[in-house]
Amino acid sequence: MHLNSNGQLDLSQTGVNPKSDIQLLVVDIDGTIAGKSNSISKRVKKAIDAAQAKGIEVAVATGRMYRSALRFHQEINSRLPLISYQGAWIQDPATQQLHQHLSVPKNISEQLLDHFEQPSLRQILSIHFYIGDKLYVRELTPETKLYAERSNIDAIAVGDLRNTLDNEPTKILALCKDTDVINQLLTNLRHRYTTEELYLTKSVATFFEATHPLVNKGAAVSYLAEELLGLQRNNVMTIGDNFNDIEMLEYAGIGIAMGNAPEEVKAHAQWIAPGVDEDGAAVAIENFLLSN
């Protein structure tokens, strides 16, 4: 952290334009504004409130389900649409207007399910299909139960997930405690599918996620900034901590990675904040948006 003689952040040493006119702040949830406690700390909430008091709009961009992310959106008093499912589902809670919903085609969903149900993978993966903002699973594994509890949602066990495909999934997720399995899954499927067919990412080390190819947080933040607010990317600051945040870190005029982010993610940011347990999002907001 580069500080000047007054103990304030020296933006000239960060690679960030010291005259940046930030009018939109977009934050991730897990690992960014919420840690293991699954809640927003008082310091982070105070910093967000102060930014809004200066006229800066604040939005949430998350891989979570819409219904799971809604309480965080409400807690920070955001007036903007909520970006959920990595941007596959963008909805305004105030008006209920659904700005965007992009789904995984049925044929590709079936292909992914076939891949996940190979003998070598079937017993170690928990598969989640998200359809109509509801979670459908083959069975209630321990990993799924923990996920549902943290997300404060119900998981609907249906046996064969092909029975749900009358409607296309917003997102498909595979969970595994073995991070090597998730990494190999990501590598294998990125060789099988082009970026024009699927967007593939990890939101945490144990989560493999697949969505429509036009979906990513960068595109979703661009939509909020440019289409809804008439802003440019240099008017935007984003804060995130994982691989699904890379596109929005690259898009923003100021892209901040959390100290708990993987090194590969940090490489795409202009500044590294302290970790989530140290209220790093608040530190970033205080230094970049509240210090003047």
C-alpha positions as CSV (number, residue, x, y, z in Angstrom):
1,M,0.0,0.0,0.0
2,H,1.5,3.3,-1.1
3,L,0.9,6.1,1.4
4,N,1.9,9.8,1.2
5,S,3.3,12.0,4.0
6,N,-0.2,12.6,5.3
7,G,-0.8,8.8,5.7
8,Q,-3.2,8.8,2.8
9,L,-3.2,6.4,-0.2
10,D,-0.9,7.8,-2.9
11,L,-2.9,7.0,-6.1
12,S,0.0,8.0,-8.3
13,Q,1.9,5.0,-7.1
14,T,-0.9,2.5,-7.7
15,G,-1.3,2.8,-11.5
16,V,-4.7,4.4,-11.0
17,N,-5.6,7.8,-12.4
18,P,-5.8,10.1,-9.3
19,K,-8.5,12.1,-11.1
20,S,-10.8,9.1,-11.5
21,D,-14.4,10.1,-11.4
22,I,-16.0,7.0,-9.9
23,Q,-19.8,7.1,-10.0
24,L,-20.5,3.3,-9.8
25,L,-19.1,0.8,-7.3
26,V,-19.9,-2.9,-7.9
27,V,-19.0,-5.5,-5.2
28,D,-19.0,-9.2,-5.2
29,I,-20.5,-11.0,-2.1
30,D,-18.6,-14.1,-1.0
31,G,-15.0,-13.5,-0.1
32,T,-15.5,-9.7,-0.7
33,I,-18.1,-8.1,1.4
34,A,-19.0,-11.3,3.3
35,G,-16.6,-13.8,4.8
36,K,-17.2,-17.0,6.8
37,S,-19.8,-15.2,8.9
38,N,-22.0,-14.9,5.7
39,S,-22.8,-11.3,6.7
40,I,-21.5,-7.8,6.0
41,S,-19.4,-6.2,8.7
42,K,-20.2,-2.9,10.3
43,R,-17.1,-1.3,8.8
44,V,-17.9,-2.5,5.2
45,K,-21.5,-1.4,5.6
46,K,-20.5,2.1,6.9
47,A,-18.0,2.5,4.0
48,I,-20.7,1.6,1.4
49,D,-23.2,4.0,3.1
50,A,-20.6,6.8,3.0
51,A,-19.9,6.2,-0.7
52,Q,-23.7,6.3,-1.5
53,A,-23.9,9.6,0.6
54,K,-21.4,11.0,-1.9
55,G,-23.7,10.2,-4.8
56,I,-21.9,7.0,-5.9
57,E,-24.3,4.2,-7.0
58,V,-23.5,0.8,-5.5
59,A,-24.5,-2.6,-7.0
60,V,-23.9,-6.3,-6.3
61,A,-22.5,-8.8,-8.8
62,T,-22.5,-12.4,-7.6
63,G,-22.5,-16.0,-8.8
64,R,-25.3,-16.6,-6.2
65,M,-28.9,-17.2,-7.0
66,Y,-31.0,-14.1,-7.2
67,R,-33.1,-15.1,-4.1
68,S,-29.9,-15.9,-2.2
69,A,-28.2,-12.6,-3.0
70,L,-31.3,-10.4,-2.4
71,R,-30.7,-9.8,1.3
72,F,-27.2,-8.4,0.6
73,H,-28.6,-6.1,-2.1
74,Q,-31.2,-4.9,0.4
75,E,-28.7,-4.5,3.2
76,I,-26.5,-2.1,1.2
77,N,-29.7,-0.2,0.0
78,S,-28.7,-0.6,-3.7
79,R,-31.0,1.2,-6.1
80,L,-29.8,-0.7,-9.1
81,P,-30.7,-4.1,-10.6
82,L,-29.1,-7.1,-8.9
83,I,-26.5,-9.0,-10.9
84,S,-26.8,-12.7,-10.0
85,Y,-25.7,-16.0,-11.6
86,Q,-22.5,-14.3,-12.9
87,G,-24.8,-11.9,-14.8
88,A,-27.1,-14.6,-16.4
89,W,-30.0,-13.1,-14.3
90,I,-30.2,-9.3,-13.9
91,Q,-33.3,-8.2,-12.1
92,D,-34.4,-5.0,-10.4
93,P,-35.9,-5.9,-7.0
94,A,-37.8,-2.6,-6.7
95,T,-39.8,-3.1,-9.9
96,Q,-39.3,-6.8,-10.5
97,Q,-38.2,-6.0,-14.0
98,L,-36.0,-8.8,-15.4
99,H,-33.4,-7.0,-17.5
100,Q,-31.6,-10.1,-18.6
101,H,-31.9,-13.9,-18.4
102,L,-29.6,-16.1,-20.4
103,S,-29.7,-19.9,-20.0
104,V,-27.6,-22.9,-21.0
105,P,-29.1,-24.7,-24.0
106,K,-30.8,-27.9,-23.4
107,N,-28.5,-30.0,-25.6
108,I,-25.4,-28.7,-23.9
109,S,-27.0,-29.2,-20.4
110,E,-27.6,-32.8,-21.3
111,Q,-24.0,-33.2,-22.6
112,L,-22.6,-31.7,-19.3
113,L,-24.7,-34.0,-17.3
114,D,-23.5,-37.0,-19.3
115,H,-19.9,-35.9,-18.6
116,F,-20.5,-35.4,-14.8
117,E,-22.1,-38.9,-14.6
118,Q,-19.1,-40.8,-15.9
119,P,-18.2,-43.5,-13.4
120,S,-15.1,-41.7,-12.4
121,L,-17.0,-38.5,-11.5
122,R,-20.5,-39.5,-10.5
123,Q,-19.7,-40.5,-6.9
124,I,-17.6,-37.4,-6.1
125,L,-19.5,-34.6,-7.7
126,S,-22.6,-32.8,-6.5
127,I,-24.5,-31.4,-9.5
128,H,-26.7,-28.3,-9.2
129,F,-29.2,-27.2,-11.9
130,Y,-30.6,-23.7,-11.4
131,I,-33.9,-23.3,-13.1
132,G,-36.4,-20.5,-12.5
133,D,-34.3,-19.3,-9.5
134,K,-34.8,-22.7,-7.9
135,L,-32.1,-25.3,-7.1
136,Y,-32.6,-28.8,-8.4
137,V,-30.2,-31.6,-7.5
138,R,-30.0,-35.4,-8.1
139,E,-29.7,-36.0,-4.4
140,L,-29.0,-34.1,-1.2
141,T,-25.3,-34.7,-0.6
142,P,-23.5,-33.2,2.4
143,E,-21.9,-30.6,0.2
144,T,-25.3,-29.6,-1.2
145,K,-26.8,-29.4,2.3
146,L,-24.0,-27.0,3.4
147,Y,-24.4,-24.9,0.3
148,A,-28.2,-24.7,0.7
149,E,-27.8,-23.7,4.4
150,R,-25.3,-20.9,3.6
151,S,-27.4,-19.7,0.7
152,N,-30.6,-19.9,2.8
153,I,-32.5,-21.8,0.1
154,D,-34.0,-25.2,-0.4
155,A,-32.5,-27.8,-2.7
156,I,-35.1,-29.9,-4.6
157,A,-34.0,-33.5,-5.1
158,V,-35.4,-35.0,-8.3
159,G,-33.2,-38.0,-9.1
160,D,-32.5,-37.8,-12.8
161,L,-31.8,-34.1,-13.6
162,R,-32.9,-34.7,-17.1
163,N,-36.4,-34.5,-15.8
164,T,-36.0,-30.8,-15.1
165,L,-35.0,-29.8,-18.7
166,D,-38.4,-28.7,-19.9
167,N,-36.8,-25.4,-19.0
168,E,-33.2,-24.5,-19.6
169,P,-30.9,-24.0,-16.6
170,T,-29.7,-20.5,-15.8
171,K,-26.5,-22.0,-14.4
172,I,-25.0,-25.5,-13.9
173,L,-22.7,-26.1,-11.0
174,A,-20.5,-29.0,-10.0
175,L,-19.2,-29.2,-6.4
176,C,-16.3,-31.3,-5.2
177,K,-14.2,-31.2,-2.1
178,D,-11.2,-32.2,-4.2
179,T,-10.0,-29.0,-5.9
180,D,-7.8,-31.0,-8.3
181,V,-11.0,-32.6,-9.7
182,I,-12.6,-29.2,-10.2
183,N,-9.4,-27.8,-11.9
184,Q,-9.3,-30.9,-14.2
185,L,-13.0,-30.5,-15.0
186,L,-12.5,-26.9,-16.0
187,T,-9.5,-27.8,-18.2
188,N,-11.2,-30.7,-19.9
189,L,-14.4,-28.8,-20.6
190,R,-12.6,-25.7,-21.8
191,H,-11.0,-28.0,-24.4
192,R,-14.4,-29.4,-25.4
193,Y,-16.4,-26.2,-25.6
194,T,-15.4,-22.9,-27.1
195,T,-16.1,-19.5,-25.5
196,E,-18.9,-19.1,-28.1
197,E,-20.6,-22.2,-26.6
198,L,-20.2,-21.8,-22.9
199,Y,-18.8,-19.5,-20.2
200,L,-16.9,-21.7,-17.8
201,T,-15.4,-20.5,-14.5
202,K,-14.8,-21.1,-10.8
203,S,-16.4,-18.9,-8.1
204,V,-14.6,-20.7,-5.3
205,A,-12.0,-23.4,-5.5
206,T,-14.5,-26.2,-5.1
207,F,-17.2,-24.8,-7.5
208,F,-17.1,-25.4,-11.3
209,E,-19.7,-23.2,-13.0
210,A,-21.2,-23.2,-16.5
211,T,-23.4,-20.5,-18.0
212,H,-24.5,-19.1,-21.4
213,P,-21.4,-17.8,-23.4
214,L,-22.5,-14.2,-23.2
215,V,-22.5,-14.3,-19.4
216,N,-19.8,-12.8,-17.2
217,K,-19.7,-10.1,-14.6
218,G,-17.8,-7.7,-16.8
219,A,-20.5,-7.7,-19.4
220,A,-23.1,-7.3,-16.7
221,V,-21.3,-4.4,-15.1
222,S,-20.9,-2.8,-18.5
223,Y,-24.7,-3.1,-19.0
224,L,-25.4,-1.3,-15.7
225,A,-22.8,1.4,-16.3
226,E,-23.3,2.2,-20.0
227,E,-26.8,1.2,-20.8
228,L,-28.6,2.1,-17.6
229,L,-26.5,4.9,-16.1
230,G,-24.8,6.4,-19.2
231,L,-21.4,6.0,-17.7
232,Q,-18.0,5.0,-19.1
233,R,-15.7,2.3,-17.7
234,N,-13.4,4.8,-16.1
235,N,-16.4,5.9,-13.9
236,V,-16.6,2.4,-12.4
237,M,-14.8,0.7,-9.5
238,T,-15.2,-3.1,-8.9
239,I,-14.1,-5.3,-6.0
240,G,-13.9,-9.1,-6.2
241,D,-12.0,-12.1,-5.0
242,N,-12.2,-15.0,-7.4
243,F,-12.0,-16.2,-11.0
244,N,-15.6,-15.2,-11.8
245,D,-14.6,-11.6,-10.9
246,I,-11.8,-11.3,-13.5
247,E,-13.9,-9.8,-16.3
248,M,-15.3,-7.1,-14.1
249,L,-11.9,-6.3,-12.6
250,E,-10.6,-5.8,-16.1
251,Y,-13.6,-3.8,-17.2
252,A,-13.5,-1.2,-14.5
253,G,-11.5,2.0,-14.3
254,I,-10.4,0.8,-10.9
255,G,-10.4,-3.0,-10.4
256,I,-9.6,-4.1,-6.8
257,A,-8.8,-7.7,-5.8
258,M,-9.1,-8.9,-2.3
259,G,-6.1,-10.0,-0.4
260,N,-7.7,-13.5,-0.1
261,A,-7.9,-13.8,-3.9
262,P,-5.8,-16.4,-5.8
263,E,-2.7,-14.9,-7.3
264,E,-4.0,-15.4,-10.8
265,V,-6.9,-13.2,-10.0
266,K,-4.8,-10.5,-8.3
267,A,-2.8,-10.3,-11.6
268,H,-5.9,-8.7,-13.2
269,A,-6.4,-6.0,-10.6
270,Q,-4.9,-2.6,-10.3
271,W,-4.7,-2.7,-6.5
272,I,-4.8,-5.4,-3.8
273,A,-6.9,-4.8,-0.7
274,P,-6.5,-6.5,2.6
275,G,-8.5,-9.8,3.0
276,V,-12.2,-10.1,3.7
277,D,-11.5,-10.8,7.4
278,E,-9.7,-7.5,7.6
279,D,-12.6,-5.6,6.0
280,G,-10.6,-5.2,2.8
281,A,-13.6,-3.9,0.8
282,A,-14.0,-1.1,3.3
283,V,-10.3,-0.3,3.1
284,A,-10.5,0.0,-0.7
285,I,-13.7,2.2,-0.5
286,E,-12.2,4.4,2.2
287,N,-9.0,5.0,0.3
288,F,-10.2,5.3,-3.3
289,L,-13.7,6.9,-2.8
290,L,-13.8,8.6,0.6
291,S,-10.3,10.1,1.1
292,N,-11.0,13.3,-0.9
